[in-house]
C-alpha cells in the first residue's frame, strides 16, 4: 500500500496538533494513482464534522518533473474505533458513536459518494467521544466479484450485495454500521470470514438463508453457488444478542436500552437490502435520535463528486499530472486565502 500511517505533528502556524499522511509515490501504478487522486479530491470536497477534514496539503518538490510525494495534513484524533470497541461502552456512548457515523455517511451520500467499505480501522474517535470517518471507501469501479478477489484487506464489514457482486444503493453502508454495532455489543467481529465464501457462510449461519426473491436478483453463477449451500434457519436476535451482553438500560433516555439497541440492530443486519433500514430511518430510530440535531443530520451538502473522472482510463503519467495540478491549485488557493486574511487583519476588516 502507498498509504503510510498517519504521524502526529505540531503546526507552528496554527498552533495545533495535526496528523500528516504521506502519499508516497502515489503514481507507481494506475490503481494507486486513481485512489490517491480520488481521496484528495474528495477530501477537498466534503465539509462535515463527522468526516476527517483536510487542513493543508502540499508537495515538497518544486516542479512536475521532480514531483513524487503528497502530504495531507488532517485533524489529529485520539484512537480508532478498533480500540474503542474493546471498551465497556454504555448506551449513551454507543448510540452517540452510531449517530455520528450515520451523520457522516449521510453527508457522503449527499455528495453522491456511497462508501461500501466502512470498518473500525477507518473510523477515528476523540476522547470526548466525537467521531470522524477517515476515508471514502471503494471507488465505483472497484466492485468486488464474488469468486475472484483474494483476501488482502478486511472485508468483514462489507454488505452481502458487495460480497455477492450485486447492484447496491445507499443502505449498503447501513450493513457496515450494523456489523460495527454488533461488534461493540459482542466484543468480537460478527462475520470474520477468511474469504468471500467463508464470509457468506458466516452471515447465513447466523442470520439464516435469504428468501428466493433475494436469490433471483443474483448473477447466475453466484446464484447457483448460493442456492446450493446448506439451508440455515438463522437465530432470532435475542439469541444472537442476549440481554447479558448489553450495558444497563439508561435512566435518562427511554430509547437507550437493550430492547431498542437490539431492535435497530435487527433492522440494520438484514441480508436483503430491499428489507434493510435506510440511513434516514436509522437516524429516526429511538435508539439513535436522542442525539438528533438538524444542522448535523442535514448540514449543507458538499459539491457533487464527478465520478466520471475516476472512471476514465488515464495512463500513470496522466494521473500524475492530474494529482500535481490538484495539489498546486490547493496550495495556491491556501496562500490566497491566508494572504487575504492577513490583509483583512491589517486593514481592520
Secondary structure, 3 states (H helix, E strand, C coil): CCECCCEEEEECCCCEEEEEEEEECCCCCHHHHHHHHHHHHHHHHCCCCCECCEEEEECCCCCCCCCCEEEEEEECCCEEHHHHHCCCCCHHHHHHHHHHHHHHHHHHHHCCCCCCCCCHHHEEECCCCCEEECCCCCCCCCCCCCCCCCCCCCCCCCCHHHHCCCCCCCCHHHHHHHHHHHHHHHCCCCCCCCCHHHHHHHHHHHHCCCCHHHHCCCCHHHHHHHHCCCCCCCCCHHHHCCHHHCCCCCCCCCCCCHHHHHHHHHHHCCCCHHHCCCHHHHHHCCCCHHHCCHHHHCCCCCCCCCHHHHCCCCCHHHHHHHHHHHHHHHHHHHHHHHHHHHHHHHHCC
